[in-house]
Each structure stands twice: as C-alpha cells, then as structure tokens.
Amino acid sequence: EEWCKTIPKIELHAHLNGSIRDSTLLELARGLGEKGTIVFSDVEKVILKNDRSLVEVFKLFDLIHLITTDHESVSRITKEVVEDFAAENVVYLELRTTPKRNDSKAMSKESYMQAVVEGLRAVNNVDVDFACKLDAEATGNSHYDNGRYSGAERKKIYVRLLLSIDRRESTEAAMETVKLALQMKHLGVVGIDLSGNPVIGEWKTFLPALKFAKEQGLSITLHSGEVPNAEEVHAMLDFLPGRIGHACYFEEDHWRKLKSSKIPVEICLTSNIRTETIPSLDVHHFADLYSSEHPITLCTDDTGVFSTSLSHEYNLAASAFGLAKKEMYRLARNAVNFIFAGSQVKEELEEMFALASKELE
Ligand code: 5GP
C-alpha cells in the first residue's frame, strides 16, 4: 500500500460530495443537530454505515447535500478534498461536482461554483494549479522554472473541474450547467459529467445540453451501464464522449463498440463492489480491458462514501489482477493521455512522471 502511495497518480473520477472526510461530515452534521435541523444520532448511524447498495448510496447523497449545501461548507470540503488527494501524491485531479441551487441559503448554481473555487484558493499546504497558466504566474504560484519542477519541498497538484448534470434535472437545468461551465473555463472547468441515480431520467432529456457542450469545446464523461439499460449504453457510446465511467452492465455488442471506439473507461473497483454492480473483483471487466490494452484509468468515485483512497484502489488492482510495480506505474502514467486539460498540462505531467520514474529506479 505504501508503494502505491508514493507513485504520482492521476484521479479522473471523483465526486466532491462523495469525497468528504467522515470527520468533517460528522462535524457539520453535529452543527445542524444542535440547531435542530436534523437529528444527529440518526444521521450519524447512516454516515458510519459501511455497506451500501446503489439505492442506499443515492439516499445518502441526499442527506450529505442537506448537510453540506451552504457556501462555507462547500468551500471547506473542496479545500479538504484537494489536500487529501495531494497528500497521497495525486498530481492531477479532475474533480466533479453538481452545481446546486439552494434558495434557503441564497445559493445559485453560479455561487455554488464560486464557493468551490474559493475552496481551491484556500488550499495552503500544496500549490494548486487550477486556472490558466497566466493566473498562476500572476499570483506567484508557479513553481516551474523553465518548465522543470523546481520546488521539491513544495508539492503541486493540478486541479481541473467537471460540472455534473444530475439525472434528476430537466433539459433546461442541464443547459444552465453547461452555460455555467463555459463561463468558468478560465477557472479550470474543462468538461461536463452526467451522473446521479441511473434508474432516473432519460438520455434524450440530457442530449441537447450534452450536444451543445460538445459543440462548444467542452469534454464530456458519462456514467454508463451502472444498471442494465442496453439502449442507453448504445446511445451513449454513439455520442462518442471523451471518457465513460463504470461500464458495469455492458453486453457483448457494447464491448465491441466500446473497444473499436477506444473511449477510455474510468474504473472504480471499490465502488463497483460496494454497490454490487459487479459481484467480485475476479469477474471485474478491468482484467479484460487491461489485457486487451483498452484505455483505462483507476479512480476512487467517492473516497468518503466508499471509505477508499486512490492508493488503495491501486493496491487493490495490483493484488487482484497480479500486476507488478512496473505495470502499476505504467497504468498511472498512462492516464496522462486521458485527462481533459490541454497539451501544456500533459507535457508537464509527463515530466513529473519521468522524474518520478528516475527516482524509482
Ligand atoms: P456532488 O456532485 O454533489 O459533489 O457529488 C455527489 C453526487 O455525485 C451524487 O449526488 C450523484 O449525483 C453523483 N454520484 C456520486 N457517486 C455516484 C455513482 O457511483 N454513480 C452515479 N451515477 N452518480 C454518483
């Protein structure tokens, strides 16, 4: 496990509100309990419960949102999530979150996202590169010297944002999220995610917004095949998103289409096992995709909700699929190719990995 912690890693599938520290969630819940908004002891039980079906996971998210959806908490959890990923040597994080409107807190989707950005700015134990290069230089935040990483004592993490469309939302609400993403490109928003309870909503509801996002140059990732829905999986693959997440309930013709399209898959092992979308690791599609050299990347999904970390996911894959250190390192490095940030960031990450591989020798 230690070794998996030391290698540089890239996280491409992490939901903000699924990645909250238990201690923070309990602290925020206790605060609401004292105000009488919730009954703390009931909520504590739900938060500390470990095994959850997919249905229960979405009930938990409703509870988490009740606890976290005010500006101050959103900034705090963002800061902590970035710090936690940086602490285990994640060098590039694509953090996704659903912009939320909460009238009781005078919160709009836009002000929610401003709170997220505040959280990024508040990180102080690691350098965060989240906006365009010019911004980083203007704030004296750049530790690059002639393109070479010069601050060995100071860690650096690139953070880019994906705005999630929740499957409960209407076409109009989805479109609002896409427009917000376009407005926030200069703050590191690189794409759009479609997530939320997979038994709710229809592909055709989200398609206009996703199409528009794609036309406007945003990258797209879709939660695909979390429940059996053959038609939707076909439609999603035909859309040619930049990446997909999960791919659990895929059938023969889906695999064929996926492999010929070369769409990278975000693999979340612990999440799949915990939600029972895959019965056990020995039948997980990681093995087949890995051996057929299909583009894949290991991700956490929800470190808080599933009590995991990216290092743990790497360790799990190494032991479950018998991969050596060298292969794990290659897997980590390969993810550079699937990030939604531009070529400059890719080059800088390549350098980081090259440097780390020298140190590993
Ligand atoms: P947020 O977007 O509020 O920061 O993060 C939590 C949200 O991410 C959930 O309400 C849900 O919409 C989405 N999410 C988190 N984990 C999963 C998952 O495993 N599957 C799907 N489909 N959505 C998820």
Residues whose N, C-alpha, C, O or C-beta is under 5 A from the ligand:
A	BS01	5GP	H15 L16 N17 G18 F61 R96 T97 T98 S164 D166 S195 G196 N197 P198 H223 D302
